[in-house]
Each structure stands twice: as C-alpha cells, then as structure tokens.
Amino acid sequence: MEKAIRSGGTEYVETKDYGWMYQRTFLDIDGHHWEIFYMDESKIPSEV
C-alpha cells in the first residue's frame, strides 16, 4: 500500500480494522480501484 501511494496512487477509502480483518483501498495511477485485505478466520467472532 505504501509503495502504491509513493508510486503515484491515491488512498481511496479510510483504512478499516475489524480486529479479524484489515482492509486498505487505493486507486492506481490509471484510476483502477484496488482493495487489499488480510483476514484471520480463527479470530472471526462467533454468532450468538
């Protein structure tokens, strides 16, 4: 993400941290929308 921004991309949506999933979104220099995320399924809250 940092490399994409340094290379001319733009952060598009505020970073989201759900505790079990982390997501960042940017536009590349051609305007393409990218969403990068990491999810740890073992930490997803169980439904009640």
N, C-alpha and C positions, 0 to 999 in steps of 0.2 A: 504494500500500500504506500509506504513512504517513498519507495523507488518510483512508483507510478506518478505520484504527485511531483516529485523532483524532476521527472521527465516531461512535465507539461500537463499532466492530468489534473482533475479537479475533484476534491471531495464533494460528493453529491448529496449524501444523506448523513446525518449525525450518526456516529458510532453507537451501536446498540449492544449492551451486555446483559444477557438474561440470566447469568450465573452458570448455565449449562450450554449456552450458545453465545458466540461473539460474532458480530457482523459489521463489516465496513463496506461502503459503497462509493464508487468513483466513476467519473466519465473520463475516457481516454482522450487523446488529442484529436481523434476523429469524431468524438461525440458518442462513442459506444458506451453503454451502461454496463458496469461490472459490479457484481455483488460477491464479496469474498467472506466466507464464514468458516468457523470451526465449531463443531458440536461434539460434546461428550455425552453420549447416550446414557451412560451409567449415572449421570447426575440429573437426568430429567426428573422433575418432581412427579411422584405417583398421583394419579387422580383419586379423589375421595369418593 
